[in-house]
Amino acid sequence: MKWVKPSKIKGTVSAPSSKSMMIRAVGASFLSKGKTQILFPSFCDDAIAALNVVDNLGAQVERSKQAVSVQKCRGLKNNRLNCHESGLCIRMFAPIAALFDEEITLVADGSLKHRPVGMMEKPLRSLGAFCSSTCGFPPMIVKGPIRGGKTEIDGSISSQFLTGLLMALPVCGVDSELTVRNLKSKPYVSMTVDLLKHFQIDISLSEDFNKFFIKGNQIYKNKSYCVEGDWSAASFLLVGGALCGSVTVKRLLRNSSQADKRICDVLEMAGAHINVTEDKINVEQGDLKAFEFDATDCPDLFPPIVVLASKCTGRSLIFGVNRLKHKESNRANVLFSEFTRLGSRISVQGDSMEIEGPYLEGGIINAHGDHRIAMAGAVAGMASTRGTALRGWRCVAKSYPAFFEDLKSIGGEVQ
């Protein structure tokens, strides 16, 4: 158990490299012609899972602290791909694995065993692959090769499968057209399209993100890719600055495609003092007031902004609760149960969560295996009157292994 005491923080820290962009870069590098260097790599648990997946798919992977190189140089090494607890891995690599004419099984650990993958079956079959899940959940078996063509997908649960199709279909022998229904998290799709442009892959899409047109026989080409800082992880540090003093976070691109850069909008609405430059953000404590925010397209912001709202005067309203069910935990239920124990006044009705503040006393919080709940609990501890004891804190390694060290470096009292 870790104990995070009430703290006054001040200092500068570099954001960790983006988990989401790292995993996408690993997939694109695997599909590329020749060797690709990934600079400023992430070595969080999910990123390591992705590197192990491409190693088993036939890539030569070389790692150093500053860079990772990936080069496809042999056939399938292992037809069992362990995606561990990474939802992006299993949903993105299923279409990539379906490029092979051999049967491949994608397996899961922990909470990923209970996250849905059944939405991938029908589209992959319509593109020419065999595909079978286990009653809609992992493990999942695929056997290609997919040939490209037309298909329709459901984007209501996650955009991660769409990301996988956008990566795999350009190397198929024919052109493809995707029709997407109920797409959520459009910014995450923009992240994928931007990364593919870097690798000289052309994707055309409608303005409403309902239609995607992908030419076949394209070639991935790039010698290097630099992974930008992670707005999702940095949001906890920025909220910490708004609640407990002052913090500057470097390596955050203002023009990033990442959905969670909207944390800046939330902090401004709440009354924090915020200064945004080209590649860093400074946030200082202010007179915090209640706010309303729609997190439908950026559901990973729910945990940090629930902490923020708990210390704002008045009733804050956050929309997008329905996006939280299929995360590492049922995040809406966990946020309600754990933060109520800490003294927050939270109610959930339909797709909205209401938080009345400022009430945050502290106590014991269980992360439920969810890295973002653990980080939220730590920030709550710094901002609370009594501090928090964190059970299951090690799960932060899923996305941000150095989280507690970085908190200490800016004055967080962590034991």
C-alpha positions in Angstrom: 0.0 0.0 0.0 1.2 3.5 -0.8 0.3 6.5 1.4 0.0 9.9 -0.3 -0.2 12.8 2.2 -1.6 16.3 1.7 1.1 18.1 -0.3 2.2 21.4 -1.6 3.7 20.9 -5.0 5.9 23.0 -7.3 8.2 22.1 -10.1 8.7 20.9 -13.6 8.4 17.4 -15.0 8.4 15.9 -18.5 5.3 14.1 -19.6 5.9 10.4 -20.3 5.7 9.3 -23.9 2.2 8.6 -25.2 1.1 5.0 -24.7 -1.4 5.3 -27.4 0.9 6.8 -30.0 3.7 4.3 -29.1 1.5 1.3 -29.7 0.3 2.8 -33.0 3.9 3.5 -34.0 4.9 -0.1 -33.2 2.1 -1.4 -35.5 3.1 1.0 -38.3 6.8 0.1 -38.0 6.0 -3.6 -38.2 4.1 -2.9 -41.5 6.9 -0.7 -42.9 9.4 -1.5 -45.5 12.9 -1.6 -43.9 13.9 -0.7 -40.3 12.0 2.0 -38.4 13.4 3.8 -35.3 10.9 4.8 -32.7 12.4 7.7 -30.7 11.3 8.7 -27.1 9.7 5.3 -26.8 7.3 4.3 -24.0 8.2 1.2 -22.0 4.9 1.0 -20.0 3.3 -2.4 -19.7 1.0 -1.9 -22.7 3.8 -0.7 -24.9 5.9 -3.7 -24.0 2.9 -5.9 -24.8 2.8 -4.4 -28.3 6.5 -4.9 -28.9 6.2 -8.5 -27.9 3.3 -8.9 -30.3 5.3 -7.7 -33.3 8.3 -9.8 -32.2 6.0 -12.9 -32.4 4.6 -11.8 -35.7 8.1 -11.8 -37.2 9.8 -8.5 -36.4 13.3 -8.0 -35.2 13.0 -5.6 -32.2 16.0 -3.8 -30.7 15.5 -1.7 -27.6 17.6 1.0 -25.9 16.5 3.7 -23.5 16.4 6.3 -26.2 15.0 4.3 -29.1 13.4 1.2 -30.3 13.9 -0.2 -33.8 11.4 -2.5 -35.5 12.0 -4.4 -38.8 9.9 -7.2 -40.2 12.5 -9.8 -41.3 11.0 -13.3 -40.9 7.8 -15.2 -41.0 5.4 -15.8 -38.1 7.4 -16.7 -35.0 4.6 -17.6 -32.6 0.9 -17.9 -33.4 -0.1 -17.0 -29.9 -0.1 -13.3 -29.2 -0.5 -12.2 -25.6 -1.9 -8.7 -25.5 -1.8 -8.8 -21.6 -4.2 -6.1 -20.5 -4.0 -3.7 -23.5 -7.4 -3.1 -25.2 -5.6 -1.2 -28.0 -3.3 -4.1 -28.6 -5.9 -6.8 -29.0 -8.3 -4.6 -31.1 -5.5 -3.0 -33.3 -3.5 -6.1 -33.9 -6.4 -8.4 -34.7 -6.7 -6.9 -38.3 -2.9 -6.9 -38.6 -2.7 -10.5 -37.6 -5.5 -11.2 -40.2 -3.1 -10.3 -42.9 -1.4 -13.7 -42.3 -2.6 -16.9 -43.9 -1.9 -18.8 -40.7 -4.2 -19.2 -37.7 -3.3 -16.8 -34.9 -4.8 -16.6 -31.4 -4.8 -13.3 -29.5 -5.1 -13.9 -25.8 -5.6 -11.5 -22.8 -4.7 -11.2 -19.1 -6.6 -9.6 -16.2 -9.3 -7.1 -17.0 -8.9 -7.5 -20.7 -10.4 -10.9 -20.5 -13.7 -9.2 -19.8 -13.5 -6.4 -22.4 -15.6 -6.9 -25.6 -14.0 -7.9 -28.9 -17.0 -9.5 -30.6 -17.6 -6.4 -32.7 -14.6 -7.4 -34.8 -15.9 -10.8 -36.0 -18.4 -9.8 -38.7 -16.3 -7.1 -40.4 -13.2 -9.3 -40.5 -15.2 -12.1 -42.0 -16.7 -9.8 -44.6 -13.1 -8.8 -45.6 -12.1 -12.4 -46.2 -10.7 -13.6 -42.9 -11.8 -16.3 -40.4 -12.5 -14.8 -37.1 -13.9 -16.1 -33.8 -14.0 -14.8 -30.3 -15.1 -16.5 -27.1 -18.7 -15.4 -26.7 -17.7 -11.9 -27.6 -14.6 -11.8 -25.4 -10.9 -12.9 -25.7 -9.2 -15.1 -26.6 -9.8 -14.4 -30.3 -8.7 -16.5 -33.3 -8.1 -15.0 -36.7 -6.9 -16.5 -40.0 -6.4 -14.5 -43.1 -5.5 -13.1 -45.4 -8.0 -10.3 -45.4 -8.4 -9.1 -49.0 -9.9 -5.6 -48.5 -13.2 -4.4 -49.9 -16.3 -3.0 -48.2 -17.5 -3.5 -44.7 -19.5 -1.8 -41.9 -18.3 -1.5 -38.3 -19.8 -0.5 -35.0 -17.8 2.2 -33.3 -20.0 2.7 -30.2 -17.8 0.7 -27.8 -14.4 1.7 -29.0 -12.5 3.2 -32.0 -9.6 0.9 -31.5 -10.7 -1.8 -34.0 -11.2 1.0 -36.6 -7.6 2.0 -35.9 -6.5 -1.6 -36.6 -8.4 -1.7 -39.9 -7.0 1.6 -41.0 -3.5 0.2 -40.4 -4.0 -3.2 -42.1 -6.2 -2.4 -45.1 -3.7 -0.2 -47.0 -1.4 -3.2 -47.7 -4.2 -5.3 -49.0 -4.5 -6.0 -52.7 -7.7 -4.1 -53.4 -9.2 -0.7 -52.3 -11.4 -0.7 -49.2 -14.4 1.3 -48.0 -15.5 1.4 -44.3 -18.8 2.6 -43.1 -18.7 3.4 -39.4 -21.8 3.6 -37.2 -22.0 5.3 -33.8 -18.4 6.3 -33.7 -17.1 7.5 -30.4 -13.7 9.1 -29.6 -13.2 10.7 -33.0 -10.0 12.3 -31.8 -8.4 8.9 -31.4 -9.2 8.1 -35.0 -7.5 11.5 -36.0 -4.5 10.3 -34.0 -4.3 7.2 -36.2 -4.8 9.1 -39.5 -2.1 11.6 -38.6 0.4 8.8 -37.7 -0.4 7.0 -41.0 0.4 10.2 -42.9 3.8 10.2 -41.3 4.3 6.7 -42.7 3.1 7.9 -46.2 -0.2 6.1 -46.0 -3.2 7.9 -47.5 -6.6 7.6 -45.8 -9.6 9.6 -47.1 -12.5 10.2 -44.8 -15.8 12.0 -44.7 -16.2 15.1 -42.5 -18.4 13.2 -40.1 -16.1 10.2 -39.8 -18.8 7.9 -41.1 -16.9 6.8 -44.3 -13.3 5.9 -44.8 -11.7 5.2 -48.2 -8.4 3.3 -48.3 -6.4 2.6 -51.4 -4.8 -0.9 -51.5 -1.2 -1.8 -52.4 0.2 1.1 -50.4 3.7 0.9 -48.9 4.6 2.1 -45.4 7.7 4.1 -45.5 9.6 6.0 -42.8 12.9 5.6 -41.1 11.9 7.2 -37.8 9.0 8.3 -35.6 9.2 10.5 -32.5 6.6 9.6 -29.8 5.1 12.8 -28.3 4.2 13.3 -24.7 1.1 11.7 -23.2 -1.7 14.2 -22.5 -3.7 11.4 -20.7 -1.0 10.7 -18.2 -0.1 14.4 -17.9 -3.7 15.3 -17.0 -3.2 14.0 -13.5 -0.1 16.2 -13.0 -1.9 19.2 -14.3 -4.9 18.7 -12.0 -2.4 18.3 -9.2 -1.0 21.7 -10.0 -4.5 23.2 -10.0 -5.2 21.7 -6.6 -1.9 21.7 -4.8 0.3 24.6 -5.9 2.0 24.8 -9.3 3.4 22.5 -11.9 5.0 22.8 -15.4 4.7 19.8 -17.7 7.0 19.6 -20.7 6.7 17.6 -23.9 3.0 18.3 -24.4 2.3 19.5 -28.0 -0.4 22.2 -28.2 -1.4 21.0 -31.7 -1.6 17.3 -30.7 -4.4 15.1 -32.0 -4.7 13.5 -28.6 -8.3 13.8 -27.2 -7.1 14.5 -23.7 -5.5 17.8 -24.4 -9.0 19.1 -23.6 -7.9 18.9 -19.9 -6.8 22.5 -20.6 -10.4 23.5 -21.3 -11.6 21.9 -18.1 -8.9 23.6 -16.0 -9.7 27.0 -17.5 -13.4 26.5 -16.8 -12.7 25.5 -13.2 -10.7 28.7 -12.6 -7.1 27.4 -12.5 -4.4 29.7 -13.8 -3.0 28.0 -17.0 -0.3 29.1 -19.4 0.1 27.1 -22.6 3.2 27.4 -24.9 4.2 25.3 -27.8 5.5 22.3 -25.9 4.8 22.8 -22.2 1.9 23.7 -19.9 2.0 25.6 -16.6 -0.9 25.3 -14.2 -1.3 27.1 -10.9 -3.8 27.0 -8.1 -6.8 29.4 -8.4 -10.2 29.9 -6.9 -11.8 26.8 -8.2 -15.5 26.8 -9.2 -17.9 24.2 -10.5 -17.9 23.4 -14.3 -19.8 21.4 -16.9 -17.9 19.2 -19.4 -18.7 16.6 -22.0 -16.1 13.8 -21.8 -17.8 11.6 -24.4 -14.8 11.9 -26.8 -12.2 11.9 -24.0 -13.4 9.4 -21.4 -9.9 8.9 -20.0 -10.2 12.3 -18.5 -13.0 11.3 -16.1 -10.8 10.2 -13.2 -8.6 13.4 -13.0 -11.6 15.7 -13.5 -13.6 13.9 -10.8 -10.8 14.7 -8.4 -10.8 18.3 -9.7 -14.5 18.7 -9.3 -14.4 17.3 -5.8 -12.4 20.4 -4.8 -14.4 22.9 -6.8 -17.1 25.0 -5.1 -20.5 24.1 -6.4 -22.0 21.3 -8.4 -20.0 20.1 -11.4 -21.6 18.0 -14.2 -19.6 15.6 -16.4 -21.3 13.9 -19.4 -20.2 10.7 -21.1 -20.6 8.2 -18.2 -21.7 5.5 -20.8 -18.2 5.4 -22.2 -16.7 4.2 -18.9 -18.2 0.7 -18.7 -15.6 -1.2 -20.7 -12.4 0.2 -19.4 -9.8 -1.5 -17.1 -12.6 -1.3 -14.5 -16.2 -0.3 -14.7 -14.9 3.1 -14.2 -18.2 4.9 -13.4 -19.0 2.5 -10.6 -15.4 2.6 -9.2 -15.2 6.3 -9.3 -18.5 6.5 -7.4 -17.7 3.9 -4.8 -14.1 4.8 -4.1 -14.3 8.6 -4.1 -17.5 8.5 -2.0 -15.3 6.7 0.6 -12.8 9.6 0.3 -15.6 12.1 1.1 -16.6 13.2 -2.4 -20.3 13.8 -3.0 -21.0 12.1 -6.3 -24.2 11.0 -8.0 -24.7 9.2 -11.3 -27.8 9.5 -13.4 -28.0 8.2 -16.9 -25.0 9.5 -18.9 -24.0 12.2 -16.4 -22.1 12.4 -13.2 -22.6 15.2 -10.7 -20.0 16.1 -8.1 -20.7 18.6 -5.4 -17.7 20.3 -3.8 -15.5 21.1 -2.2 -15.5 17.9 -0.3 -12.5 15.6 -0.2 -11.4 14.2 3.1 -9.2 11.2 2.3 -9.0 7.6 3.4 -8.3 4.3 1.7 -8.9 3.7 -2.0 -8.7 0.5 -4.1 -7.5 0.9 -7.6 -9.4 -2.1 -8.9 -6.5 -2.9 -11.3 -7.2 0.4 -13.1 -4.1 2.6 -13.6 -6.2 5.8 -14.0 -8.0 5.2 -10.7 -4.7 4.7 -8.9 -3.3 8.0 -10.3 -6.6 9.8 -9.5 -6.4 8.4 -5.9 -2.8 9.8 -5.6 -3.8 13.3 -6.7 -6.8 13.1 -4.4 -4.5 12.3 -1.5 -2.4 15.4 -2.2 -5.5 17.6 -2.3 -7.4 16.0 0.6 -7.3 16.9 4.3 -6.1 13.5 5.5 -4.3 11.9 2.6 -5.1 8.6 0.9 -3.8 5.1 1.2 -3.7 3.3 -2.2 -4.3 -0.4 -2.6 -3.2 -1.9 -5.9 -1.1 1.1 -6.8 1.4 -0.9 -9.0 -1.1 -0.9 -11.9 0.2 2.6 -12.9 2.9 0.7 -14.8 0.2 0.0 -17.5 0.7 3.5 -18.8 3.0 5.6 -16.5 5.6 3.5 -14.6 7.4 6.6 -13.2 4.2 8.3 -11.9 5.0 8.2 -8.2 8.6 9.2 -8.8 7.5 12.2 -10.8 5.0 13.2 -8.1 7.8 13.0 -5.5 10.1 15.2 -7.7 7.6 18.1 -7.5 6.9 17.8 -3.8 4.3 15.1 -3.5 4.6 13.4 -0.2 4.5 9.7 -1.1 5.4 6.9 1.2 
